[in-house]
């Protein structure tokens, strides 16, 4: 079913449409539209699902220090394009509590994001804003983000949803962008909430953390304007099933919790007690299984350069014996059957959840799966280092000050977008 879009909805798509058309793919980095579709995996049903990968000629930074330097330069260049009033809107103190309350898995009409709405910027300013993400993220990470944005556009153009937040994304900075002090970049909107802290003063190499970050996708698989099949979060399913399938029957019995697909325990923008001790521990895995588990985790901590990814995984691996993994829902990777999966990875230095959402949130598209396997919410947090320790998470608030009521079919305020 396709509905007629309002003027406001069409306007909200201008930013997303430009990105997906490749207008903002500057400096040789791949967007979701122009990235090369180079790999395919088959589900158990035999369907071939293409995934977006980086462009053939990578422009990625190779070290954390290079990423911090290039991202800082991109932030400064973006700020130069802004008016004084816009700069005041986009800049916050490093320890401003707004960084903890302004990201969510709600649409932006229910939880106000910090900073500037990219739809309110000129094309030059939008391009400069996206250069910040291109500098921060690897080519593959950037393709993931633009793939999520592409799904947002797909829903607005093809689904029954009347949600007018589709296509709206915000950018904000906490602290002064610098190569020798800490600052945070916050970027997000529908199904996306990136909180990246860059600290050039941490040591000789510097440090970057993406804790906490929300990555989601609806639909999980869609066809873009070029006729290519896009699955932005494919690895989160594929790597998880590679890990699950590596376990013995006894290990799977310890891991498995329920046929019912759970929802997120620690949703984006909420406080969290970090439950742990349920499922199978890293101490009960073989070396090969531990590596497969780290590959699952890399889908969240591996958004930037190789050195940053390796450092994050090494820290998590050091406490992997105390890290637990639990699983619910399907035990076979078949996106044509059942309601999908839920898994939780919880330990001293990592907390990850993936939940296949059981509702479509009123965004149905004929012939496309927009619930269950086709609607993904995830969360990544670091119990020991969220926001690089600069703030403590406070719950996001909606229009009523305590969580908004979602649109028709959108589920409960604490979990759905």
C-alpha positions in Angstrom: 0.0 0.0 0.0 1.3 3.4 -1.0 0.0 6.6 0.5 0.1 10.2 -0.6 2.9 12.1 1.2 2.3 15.4 2.9 4.4 18.5 2.0 6.2 18.2 5.3 7.0 14.5 4.7 8.3 15.2 1.3 10.5 17.9 2.7 11.8 15.7 5.4 13.1 13.3 2.7 15.3 15.8 1.0 18.4 15.1 3.1 18.0 11.3 2.9 17.3 11.4 -0.8 20.4 13.4 -1.5 22.6 11.0 0.4 21.1 8.0 -1.3 21.5 9.6 -4.7 25.2 9.9 -4.1 25.2 13.7 -4.0 27.0 13.7 -0.7 29.4 10.9 -1.4 32.5 13.2 -1.3 36.1 12.3 -1.1 35.7 8.9 -2.7 33.8 7.3 0.3 30.9 5.0 -0.5 27.3 5.8 0.3 24.5 3.3 0.4 23.6 4.2 -3.1 27.0 4.0 -4.7 28.8 1.4 -2.6 29.7 -1.7 -4.5 27.5 -4.7 -3.8 30.2 -7.3 -3.6 29.1 -10.1 -1.4 26.0 -12.3 -1.0 25.0 -14.8 1.6 22.2 -17.4 1.5 19.6 -17.9 4.2 18.5 -21.4 5.0 15.6 -20.9 2.6 18.1 -20.5 -0.2 17.3 -16.8 -0.9 20.3 -14.7 -1.9 20.7 -11.5 0.1 23.1 -8.9 -1.2 25.0 -6.8 1.4 26.5 -3.4 1.0 30.3 -3.3 1.3 32.9 -0.6 1.0 33.9 0.9 -2.3 36.8 -0.9 -4.2 39.2 1.9 -3.4 39.1 2.4 0.4 39.7 5.8 1.9 39.6 4.6 5.5 42.0 5.9 8.1 44.2 3.1 9.4 44.9 4.4 12.9 42.9 5.9 15.7 45.1 9.0 15.7 44.4 9.5 12.0 40.7 9.1 12.4 40.7 11.7 15.3 42.7 14.2 13.2 40.6 13.8 10.1 37.3 13.9 11.9 38.4 17.0 13.9 39.3 18.7 10.7 35.9 17.8 9.2 34.0 19.1 12.3 35.9 22.4 12.1 35.1 22.7 8.3 31.4 22.0 9.0 31.3 24.6 11.8 32.8 27.2 9.3 29.7 26.8 7.1 27.3 27.7 10.0 25.9 31.0 11.2 26.5 32.1 14.8 23.0 31.0 15.7 23.5 27.6 14.1 26.8 27.1 15.9 25.1 27.9 19.2 22.5 25.2 18.5 24.9 22.5 17.5 27.5 23.0 20.3 27.2 21.8 23.9 29.5 21.5 26.8 31.3 18.1 27.0 29.5 17.1 30.2 26.1 18.5 29.3 23.5 15.9 30.4 21.6 16.5 27.1 23.9 14.0 25.5 22.2 11.2 27.5 18.6 12.3 27.0 18.6 13.3 23.3 19.0 9.9 21.6 16.4 7.2 21.3 14.8 4.5 19.2 11.7 6.7 19.2 11.0 8.8 16.0 12.3 12.4 16.4 8.7 13.6 16.8 8.6 11.9 20.2 12.1 12.5 21.6 13.7 15.7 20.5 17.3 15.2 19.3 20.1 17.6 20.2 21.7 19.9 17.6 20.7 20.7 14.1 18.2 19.0 11.9 20.1 18.4 8.6 16.9 19.1 6.7 17.2 22.7 7.9 20.7 23.1 6.4 21.8 24.1 2.9 23.2 21.5 0.6 26.7 22.8 1.3 26.1 22.4 5.0 24.6 19.0 4.6 27.6 17.8 2.6 30.0 19.2 5.2 28.0 17.4 8.0 28.3 14.1 6.1 32.0 14.6 5.7 32.2 14.4 9.5 30.7 10.9 9.4 32.8 9.9 6.4 36.0 10.8 8.4 34.8 9.1 11.6 33.5 5.9 10.0 35.1 3.2 7.9 33.8 2.9 4.4 31.8 -0.2 5.5 30.6 1.7 8.6 29.5 4.7 6.5 27.6 2.3 4.2 25.8 0.8 7.2 24.7 4.2 8.3 23.5 5.3 4.9 21.9 2.0 4.4 19.8 2.6 7.6 18.9 6.0 6.2 18.0 4.4 2.9 15.5 2.1 4.7 14.0 5.2 6.3 13.4 6.7 2.8 12.1 3.4 1.5 9.4 3.3 4.2 8.4 6.9 3.6 8.0 6.3 -0.1 6.4 2.9 -0.1 4.9 2.1 3.2 1.5 2.8 4.9 3.3 4.8 7.6 2.2 8.4 8.2 5.1 9.1 10.6 6.4 12.5 9.6 9.8 12.1 11.2 11.0 9.8 8.5 14.1 11.3 6.8 15.0 13.6 9.7 18.5 13.3 11.2 20.3 15.5 13.7 23.9 16.3 14.4 25.4 17.7 17.6 28.8 18.1 19.2 29.6 17.9 22.9 32.9 19.6 23.8 35.3 21.4 21.4 36.6 19.3 18.5 40.3 18.8 19.2 43.1 16.3 18.6 44.3 16.7 22.2 41.1 16.6 24.3 37.9 14.6 24.4 34.7 15.5 22.5 31.6 13.6 21.3 29.7 13.5 18.0 26.1 12.6 18.2 24.2 11.8 15.0 20.8 10.2 14.7 17.2 10.0 13.8 14.9 7.1 13.0 16.5 3.7 13.8 19.9 5.4 14.3 21.6 6.9 17.3 25.4 7.2 17.2 27.4 8.5 20.2 31.0 8.6 19.3 33.6 9.9 21.8 37.0 10.9 20.4 39.8 11.5 22.9 43.2 12.5 21.4 44.6 13.0 24.9 43.9 9.4 26.1 47.4 8.1 25.1 49.8 8.4 22.2 47.3 6.6 19.9 44.1 8.3 21.2 40.8 6.5 21.9 37.4 6.3 20.2 34.4 4.6 21.6 30.9 4.2 20.2 29.3 3.4 23.5 26.4 3.9 23.7 25.0 3.5 20.1 21.7 2.3 18.7 21.6 0.7 15.2 18.3 -0.5 13.8 16.8 -1.2 10.4 13.3 -1.4 8.9 13.0 -3.1 6.6 16.0 -5.3 7.2 16.2 -5.9 3.4 15.0 -3.6 0.7 15.6 -2.7 -2.9 17.1 0.7 -3.6 16.4 2.9 -6.6 19.2 1.2 -8.6 17.5 -2.2 -8.2 20.1 -3.4 -5.7 19.1 -5.4 -2.6 20.4 -3.6 0.6 20.7 -5.3 4.0 22.5 -2.7 6.2 22.7 -5.0 9.3 23.3 -8.3 7.6 26.3 -9.2 9.6 24.4 -9.0 12.9 22.3 -11.9 11.7 24.9 -13.8 9.7 27.7 -13.6 12.4 25.2 -14.5 15.1 24.1 -17.7 13.4 27.7 -18.6 12.6 28.3 -18.4 16.3 25.1 -20.3 17.2 25.8 -23.1 14.6 29.3 -23.6 16.0 28.0 -24.6 19.4 27.4 -28.2 20.5 23.8 -29.3 21.4 24.7 -29.1 25.0 26.1 -25.5 24.6 23.0 -24.5 22.6 20.7 -25.8 25.4 22.6 -23.6 27.9 22.5 -20.6 25.6 18.8 -20.9 24.6 16.2 -19.2 26.7 12.8 -19.3 25.0 10.9 -19.7 21.7 9.5 -16.2 22.3 11.4 -13.3 20.9 12.2 -10.9 23.7 12.3 -7.1 23.3 15.2 -4.9 24.3 15.9 -4.9 28.0 18.1 -1.7 27.7 16.5 0.3 25.0 18.2 3.3 23.4 18.0 6.4 25.6 17.1 4.4 28.7 18.9 3.6 31.9 20.2 0.1 32.3 21.1 -2.3 35.1 23.1 -4.5 32.6 21.7 -8.0 33.4 24.2 -10.7 33.1 24.8 -14.3 34.2 22.2 -15.8 31.8 23.1 -18.2 29.0 26.6 -19.4 28.2 29.8 -17.7 29.4 32.9 -17.1 27.4 34.7 -19.4 29.7 32.7 -22.3 28.3 33.6 -21.6 24.7 36.4 -23.0 22.6 39.0 -20.7 21.1 37.2 -20.8 17.7 33.8 -20.1 19.3 35.3 -17.1 21.2 36.6 -15.7 17.9 33.2 -16.1 16.3 31.6 -14.3 19.3 34.1 -11.4 18.9 33.1 -11.2 15.3 29.5 -10.7 16.3 30.6 -7.9 18.7 32.6 -6.3 15.9 29.4 -5.3 14.1 29.0 -2.6 16.8 32.6 -1.7 17.9 34.0 -2.0 14.4 32.4 1.1 12.8 35.7 3.0 12.5 39.3 2.3 11.7 41.1 -1.0 12.2 43.2 0.1 15.2 40.2 1.4 17.1 38.3 -1.8 16.4 41.2 -4.0 17.5 41.6 -2.0 20.8 37.9 -2.3 21.6 37.9 -6.0 20.9 41.0 -6.6 22.9 39.5 -4.9 26.0 36.3 -7.0 25.6 38.3 -10.2 25.0 40.2 -9.6 28.3 36.9 -10.2 30.3 35.2 -12.6 27.9 35.3 -15.4 30.5 32.9 -13.2 32.5 30.7 -12.3 29.5 27.5 -14.2 28.9 25.4 -14.8 25.8 21.8 -15.7 25.7 19.4 -16.4 22.8 15.7 -16.6 22.1 13.5 -17.2 19.0 14.5 -18.9 15.8 17.4 -21.4 15.7 17.7 -21.4 11.9 18.5 -18.4 9.7 15.4 -18.4 7.6 13.9 -14.9 7.1 10.8 -16.4 5.5 9.7 -18.2 8.7 9.0 -17.2 12.2 9.4 -14.0 14.1 13.2 -13.6 14.1 15.6 -13.7 17.0 16.8 -12.0 20.2 20.2 -12.3 21.6 22.1 -10.6 24.5 25.8 -10.3 25.1 26.5 -9.0 28.6 29.8 -8.6 30.4 32.0 -6.2 32.3 33.1 -4.3 29.1 30.3 -4.9 26.6 26.5 -5.0 26.5 24.7 -5.8 23.2 21.2 -6.7 22.4 19.5 -7.5 19.1 15.8 -7.8 19.0 13.7 -8.6 15.9 10.6 -6.4 16.5 7.3 -8.3 16.4 5.4 -5.3 15.0 5.7 -3.3 11.8 5.0 0.0 13.7 2.4 0.8 11.0 5.0 0.8 8.2 3.7 -2.1 6.1 4.9 -2.5 2.5 3.3 -5.1 0.1 5.7 -8.0 -0.5 8.3 -6.7 2.0 8.9 -8.0 5.5 8.6 -5.1 7.9 8.1 -7.0 11.2 10.0 -9.8 12.9 13.1 -10.6 10.8 12.5 -7.4 8.8 12.5 -4.9 11.8 15.6 -4.8 13.9 16.4 -2.9 17.1 19.9 -3.1 18.6 21.8 -1.5 21.4 25.5 -1.4 22.2 26.8 -0.1 25.5 29.9 -0.4 27.6 29.0 -0.8 31.3 32.5 0.5 32.3 32.8 3.4 29.8 29.5 4.7 28.4 30.1 8.3 27.1 33.8 7.7 27.9 32.8 8.1 31.5 31.8 11.8 31.0 28.1 11.4 32.0 25.6 8.9 33.4 22.7 7.8 31.3 19.4 9.5 32.1 16.2 8.3 30.5 15.0 10.2 27.4 11.7 11.9 27.7 9.0 12.4 25.1 6.4 15.1 24.5 4.7 14.5 27.8 8.0 14.6 29.7 7.9 10.9 30.6 7.9 9.0 27.4 5.5 9.7 24.5 2.7 7.5 23.2 3.8 6.1 19.8 1.7 6.4 16.6 -0.8 3.6 15.7 0.8 0.2 15.7 4.1 1.5 17.2 4.1 -0.6 20.3 4.9 0.7 23.8 6.9 3.9 24.6 9.8 2.1 26.1 10.7 -0.1 23.1 9.3 0.8 19.8 10.1 3.2 16.9 
